[in-house]
Amino acid sequence: PGFSVSQVPVAEGKSVQQTVEILTRKLELLGAEKQGTFCVDCETYHTAASTISSQGQTGKLMYVMHNSEYPLSCFALFENGPCLIADTNFDILMVKLKGFFQNAKANKIESRGTRYQYCDFLVKVGTVTMGPNVRGISVEVEYCPCVIANECWNLLMEFMQSFMGSHTPGIPSVFGTKHDSVYSPADTMVQYMELFNKIRKQQQVPVAGIR
């Protein structure tokens, strides 16, 4: 599981790529080692107009997500829950359901970057893109030995402060409902969904040409 997924703002006077390099350099100075790459993607589906008019329902958005950490799984999330974990054949099912759910292709968003291991921590620093446009930076941090998030949050905060400084996030909203229960991959995906939606809504000028 990943315990914290957050956005890091672009450093003043720097590009997205330069800010990512500043973050990863800090991690490497701490002694973190590269452990391959990662990718989280998210496609938006909206209720087909024909379904809304025939059934008098309000339109709903559904997010179909993939995470390279879970290559055999596909996550389907609605805003404010629930989260369905299915196998990768779910993508084929969505094509067959196009009469009910339409893919808003222009809204596809993803974060990809490098995984770092530091002692018992796993850190993923990603560049968030929508189509050809770079939209921001994501940082996911996991404390591997612990599956109950509340028990290690202080330790996680302390570690994040060592390379994120004043941009260290607070406790994710998903923890509010978890209390002392076991953290699951779905909790990570909910955090990515919230992060992607926040980035989509930011009407910033896209940073061109940095991939």
C-alpha positions, 0 to 999 in steps of 0.5 A: 500500500501507499500511505500518502499521495500528494502534489508538490508545487513547481519551485519558483522560477523552475520547470516541472522537470527541474523541480522533480530533479531537485526532489530526487536529488534530495532523496539520493543525498539521503541515500535512497536508491532507484528501484525502477519506474511506476505509472498510475493512469486514470480515464474518466467515463460519464453516464451516456446522455441516452441513459440519463434522458431515458431513466431520468438519472443525474449523470455520474462520473466513473474513473477507471484506473491502473497502477503499475504496482498492481499489474493484474488489477483495474480499479473503478472508482466513483467520486465519494465511493465506492471503489471496485477492484477488478482484473484487467479484463474490466477495460474490455467490459467498459468498451461493451458498456459504451451505451451506458458509459462514455469515455471522456478521452480528452480527460485521460491523466497519468503520473509516471516517474521513478521509484526510490527505496530508502530503508523501509520507505518506498517513494515515487516521484511522478510527473503528471500529464494530460495528453501532451501537457505537463500538469504537475508533480505527484509524490507517493510515500509508503512505509512498507512494514506497516499496514495500519496507517495511523500507527506510522503517520508521525514517522512518515511525516518526519521522513517526508519533511526531510525531502519535501520540507514545507510541502509535506502534506497533512493526513489524507482525507481517506484516513478519516474513515479508516481509523485503525483498519488495514490500509488497502491499495484502493486507498492509494487509488482514491488519493490519486483520483483526488489528486488528479481531479484537483490538478484537472481543476487547476486552470494553470497554463500547461508547461509545454514540451517537458516530458 
